[in-house]
Amino acid sequence: MLRKAQRRIIVPFLLPAFVLLALFFLYPLARTVDLSLNEFSRTGSMTFVGTDQYERLVGDPDFMNALKNTFLLTIIGALMLFPPAVTIAWALSHRLRGERFFRFFVFAPVVLSVAVVSIMWKFLYHPTLGLINPALKEVGLGALAKTWLGDPATALAAVTFVSVWHGIGIWVVLLCAGFERLPSDVLEAARIDGAGEVRILFSIMLPMLADLLRMLLVLWVVQSFQAFAFIYIMTGGGPFGSTDTVGTLMYRVAFDQADFGYAAAMGAVLVVLMLVIAKILNKVMKRDELQY
């Protein structure tokens, strides 16, 4: 009886969230799967083809290249994002002098639009008109100067860096909140026992933040798998497809080639991959719940 009474109280509060989930996720997903089972002509007529679009994906080198780049962007971005974000959040948790300025400095890029940031960094990366290569030459590191967005070896990492630079403030804020809620008595006991700050970070703080780190990693995977705007504005998927992701390829297939069924199949596969990877990460990184 108690559980039934609890359900009667809880369900009305959850109902709006379920409605929004169904309206903005489940229905579009079902519609995407439906579109992927059909082929569209340029006149707008639709023909049911079953799983032909998915079979076509397996043998499509462009899709495989885009999928590879999507995974590379996710991995490279995680390596660029999490170590600095954790370090900055950990440093800010120690009440540094000028803390407010550093918080503003880290978070400021987040308020800029993606278009503005992409165009700004596209200019900075320019091999002759930009500021990065001349600055490297001025300090004697001219050998490191490159055609950042024009070289297949560096283009993907360059675009990924811009994406991380733009959004790292959000991750720092979330990590700062995680550090703030750690029990001060546990940390103080470790300091009394002689543990250094770095040892406390790796042996106490990060293990206690395992659930938060897992959630942030899953969020990064979801975000990076949907990468589109930075790539579309800065490189358009080039050079030679080295920055092409599933998102940019899907856009071209849908709106340049008007092959909506094939693009929908790419989208459906991308959603499945995100769900599978999120499930794996949750299972691998699951830790016993800590009460503090």
C-alpha positions as CSV (number, residue, x, y, z in Angstrom):
1,M,0.0,0.0,0.0
2,L,2.8,2.4,0.9
3,R,4.6,1.8,-2.5
4,K,1.3,2.4,-4.4
5,A,0.8,5.6,-2.5
6,Q,4.4,6.7,-3.3
7,R,3.8,5.9,-7.0
8,R,0.6,8.0,-7.0
9,I,2.6,10.9,-5.7
10,I,5.7,10.5,-7.9
11,V,4.1,9.8,-11.3
12,P,2.5,13.2,-11.7
13,F,5.8,14.9,-11.2
14,L,7.6,12.5,-13.7
15,L,4.9,12.8,-16.3
16,P,6.0,16.2,-17.8
17,A,9.5,14.8,-18.2
18,F,8.2,11.6,-19.9
19,V,6.1,13.7,-22.2
20,L,9.1,15.9,-23.2
21,L,11.3,12.7,-23.6
22,A,8.7,11.1,-25.9
23,L,8.1,14.3,-27.9
24,F,11.7,15.4,-28.4
25,F,13.6,12.0,-28.4
26,L,11.5,8.9,-28.8
27,Y,9.2,10.3,-31.6
28,P,12.2,11.7,-33.7
29,L,14.1,8.5,-33.2
30,A,11.2,6.4,-34.3
31,R,10.7,8.7,-37.3
32,T,14.4,8.5,-38.2
33,V,14.3,4.7,-38.2
34,D,11.2,4.8,-40.3
35,L,12.9,7.1,-42.8
36,S,16.0,4.9,-42.9
37,L,13.9,2.0,-44.2
38,N,12.8,4.0,-47.2
39,E,14.5,5.5,-50.3
40,F,13.6,9.0,-51.5
41,S,13.6,10.2,-55.1
42,R,14.3,13.8,-56.0
43,T,10.6,14.3,-56.7
44,G,9.8,13.4,-53.1
45,S,8.4,9.9,-53.6
46,M,9.2,7.3,-51.0
47,T,9.9,3.6,-51.7
48,F,10.3,1.0,-48.9
49,V,13.7,-0.7,-49.2
50,G,13.9,-2.4,-45.8
51,T,17.5,-2.8,-44.5
52,D,19.2,-1.9,-47.8
53,Q,20.3,1.4,-46.4
54,Y,22.1,-0.2,-43.5
55,E,23.7,-2.8,-45.8
56,R,24.9,0.1,-47.9
57,L,26.6,1.7,-44.9
58,V,28.8,-1.4,-44.3
59,G,30.5,-1.0,-47.7
60,D,30.6,2.8,-47.8
61,P,34.3,4.0,-47.4
62,D,33.1,7.5,-46.7
63,F,30.9,6.4,-43.8
64,M,33.7,4.2,-42.4
65,N,36.1,7.2,-42.6
66,A,33.6,9.5,-40.9
67,L,33.0,6.9,-38.2
68,K,36.8,6.5,-37.6
69,N,37.2,10.3,-37.4
70,T,34.3,10.5,-34.9
71,F,36.0,8.0,-32.6
72,L,39.3,9.7,-33.0
73,L,37.7,13.1,-32.2
74,T,36.1,11.6,-29.1
75,I,39.4,10.0,-27.9
76,I,41.6,13.0,-28.7
77,G,39.1,15.4,-27.2
78,A,38.9,13.4,-24.0
79,L,42.7,13.5,-23.6
80,M,42.6,17.3,-24.3
81,L,39.7,18.0,-22.0
82,F,39.7,15.9,-18.8
83,P,43.4,16.3,-17.5
84,P,43.3,20.2,-17.8
85,A,39.7,20.4,-16.5
86,V,40.5,18.3,-13.5
87,T,43.7,20.2,-12.8
88,I,42.1,23.6,-13.1
89,A,39.1,22.6,-11.0
90,W,41.5,21.1,-8.4
91,A,43.6,24.3,-8.3
92,L,40.5,26.6,-8.0
93,S,39.3,24.5,-5.1
94,H,42.3,25.6,-3.1
95,R,41.1,29.3,-3.0
96,L,43.9,30.8,-5.0
97,R,44.6,34.5,-5.1
98,G,42.7,36.0,-8.0
99,E,40.4,33.0,-8.1
100,R,37.5,35.0,-9.5
101,F,39.6,36.2,-12.4
102,F,40.7,32.7,-13.2
103,R,37.1,31.4,-13.0
104,F,36.0,34.2,-15.4
105,F,39.0,33.5,-17.7
106,V,38.2,29.8,-18.0
107,F,34.4,30.2,-18.4
108,A,34.4,33.3,-20.7
109,P,34.7,31.3,-24.0
110,V,31.5,29.4,-23.2
111,V,29.4,32.5,-23.7
112,L,30.7,33.0,-27.2
113,S,28.8,31.5,-30.1
114,V,30.2,28.5,-32.0
115,A,30.2,30.5,-35.2
116,V,32.3,33.4,-33.7
117,V,34.8,31.0,-32.1
118,S,35.1,28.9,-35.3
119,I,35.8,32.0,-37.4
120,M,38.2,33.5,-34.9
121,W,40.3,30.3,-34.6
122,K,40.2,29.7,-38.4
123,F,41.9,33.1,-38.7
124,L,44.4,32.2,-35.9
125,Y,45.3,29.0,-37.6
126,H,45.8,30.7,-41.0
127,P,49.4,29.8,-42.1
128,T,50.4,33.4,-43.1
129,L,47.7,35.8,-41.8
130,G,47.1,34.1,-38.5
131,L,48.9,34.6,-35.2
132,I,50.0,31.1,-34.2
133,N,52.7,30.4,-36.8
134,P,54.3,33.9,-36.6
135,A,54.3,33.6,-32.8
136,L,56.0,30.2,-33.0
137,K,58.7,31.7,-35.4
138,E,59.2,34.7,-33.1
139,V,60.1,32.4,-30.1
140,G,62.4,30.2,-32.2
141,L,59.9,27.4,-32.7
142,G,59.4,27.9,-36.4
143,A,59.8,24.2,-37.1
144,L,56.5,23.6,-35.3
145,A,54.6,26.0,-37.7
146,K,52.2,24.1,-39.8
147,T,49.2,24.5,-42.1
148,W,47.0,23.5,-39.2
149,L,43.7,23.2,-41.0
150,G,45.1,22.3,-44.4
151,D,47.2,19.3,-43.3
152,P,45.3,16.0,-42.8
153,A,47.8,15.1,-40.0
154,T,46.8,18.1,-37.9
155,A,43.4,19.2,-39.0
156,L,41.3,17.0,-36.8
157,A,43.3,17.7,-33.7
158,A,43.2,21.4,-34.4
159,V,39.4,21.5,-34.7
160,T,39.1,19.3,-31.6
161,F,41.3,21.7,-29.6
162,V,39.0,24.6,-30.5
163,S,35.9,22.6,-29.4
164,V,37.6,21.8,-26.1
165,W,38.8,25.4,-25.6
166,H,35.3,26.6,-26.2
167,G,33.5,24.3,-23.7
168,I,36.1,23.5,-21.0
169,G,34.5,26.1,-18.7
170,I,31.4,24.0,-18.3
171,W,33.4,20.9,-17.3
172,V,35.5,23.0,-14.9
173,V,32.4,24.3,-13.2
174,L,30.9,20.8,-12.8
175,L,34.2,19.5,-11.4
176,C,34.5,22.5,-9.0
177,A,31.0,21.6,-7.7
178,G,32.2,18.0,-7.2
179,F,35.3,19.1,-5.3
180,E,33.3,21.5,-3.2
181,R,31.0,18.8,-1.9
182,L,33.8,16.4,-0.8
183,P,33.8,16.1,3.0
184,S,36.4,18.4,4.5
185,D,37.0,16.2,7.5
186,V,38.2,13.3,5.4
187,L,40.6,15.6,3.5
188,E,41.9,17.2,6.7
189,A,42.5,13.8,8.3
190,A,44.6,12.9,5.2
191,R,46.6,16.1,5.6
192,I,47.2,15.4,9.3
193,D,48.5,12.0,8.4
194,G,51.1,13.6,6.2
195,A,49.6,13.0,2.7
196,G,50.5,15.7,0.1
197,E,48.0,17.5,-2.0
198,V,48.7,15.5,-5.1
199,R,48.4,12.2,-3.2
200,I,45.1,13.4,-1.8
201,L,43.9,14.2,-5.3
202,F,44.6,10.8,-6.8
203,S,44.0,8.6,-3.7
204,I,41.0,10.3,-2.2
205,M,39.4,13.0,-4.3
206,L,39.2,11.4,-7.7
207,P,38.0,8.0,-6.3
208,M,35.2,9.8,-4.4
209,L,34.3,11.7,-7.6
210,A,34.1,8.5,-9.7
211,D,30.4,8.8,-10.3
212,L,30.7,12.4,-11.5
213,L,33.7,11.5,-13.7
214,R,31.7,8.7,-15.3
215,M,28.8,11.0,-16.0
216,L,31.0,13.6,-17.5
217,L,32.7,11.1,-19.7
218,V,29.4,9.8,-21.0
219,L,28.3,13.4,-21.7
220,W,31.5,14.0,-23.6
221,V,31.0,10.9,-25.7
222,V,27.4,12.0,-26.6
223,Q,28.6,15.6,-27.3
224,S,31.6,14.5,-29.5
225,F,29.6,12.0,-31.5
226,Q,27.3,14.8,-32.5
227,A,30.2,17.1,-33.5
228,F,29.1,19.2,-36.5
229,A,29.3,23.0,-36.2
230,F,33.0,23.5,-35.6
231,I,33.9,21.1,-38.3
232,Y,31.4,22.4,-40.8
233,I,32.5,26.1,-40.3
234,M,36.3,25.5,-40.0
235,T,37.1,22.8,-42.5
236,G,33.8,21.5,-44.1
237,G,35.1,18.0,-43.5
238,G,38.4,18.5,-45.3
239,P,41.2,18.3,-46.2
240,F,40.6,15.0,-48.0
241,G,38.0,13.9,-45.5
242,S,40.4,14.0,-42.6
243,T,37.9,15.9,-40.4
244,D,34.7,14.4,-41.8
245,T,32.5,13.0,-39.0
246,V,29.2,11.2,-39.2
247,G,27.4,14.5,-38.5
248,T,29.0,16.4,-41.4
249,L,28.7,13.4,-43.8
250,M,25.0,13.0,-42.8
251,Y,24.4,16.6,-43.5
252,R,25.9,16.5,-47.0
253,V,24.1,13.3,-47.8
254,A,20.7,14.7,-46.7
255,F,20.9,18.2,-48.0
256,D,23.4,18.2,-50.9
257,Q,22.4,14.8,-52.3
258,A,18.8,14.7,-51.1
259,D,19.3,11.1,-49.9
260,F,17.3,11.4,-46.7
261,G,16.8,7.7,-46.2
262,Y,20.6,7.0,-46.2
263,A,21.2,10.0,-44.0
264,A,18.6,8.7,-41.6
265,A,20.3,5.3,-41.5
266,M,23.5,7.0,-40.5
267,G,21.7,8.9,-37.7
268,A,20.1,5.7,-36.4
269,V,23.4,3.9,-36.3
270,L,25.0,6.9,-34.5
271,V,22.3,6.8,-31.8
272,V,22.8,3.1,-31.3
273,L,26.6,3.5,-31.0
274,M,26.2,6.3,-28.5
275,L,23.8,4.2,-26.4
276,V,26.1,1.1,-26.5
277,I,29.2,3.1,-25.6
278,A,27.4,4.9,-22.8
279,K,26.2,1.5,-21.4
280,I,29.7,0.1,-21.6
281,L,31.2,3.1,-19.8
282,N,28.6,3.0,-17.1
283,K,29.3,-0.7,-16.5
284,V,33.1,-0.5,-16.7
285,M,33.4,2.6,-14.5
286,K,30.6,1.6,-12.0
287,R,31.9,1.8,-8.4
288,D,30.3,1.0,-5.1
289,E,28.3,4.0,-3.9
290,L,30.0,6.2,-1.4
291,Q,28.0,7.9,1.3
292,Y,29.5,11.3,2.4
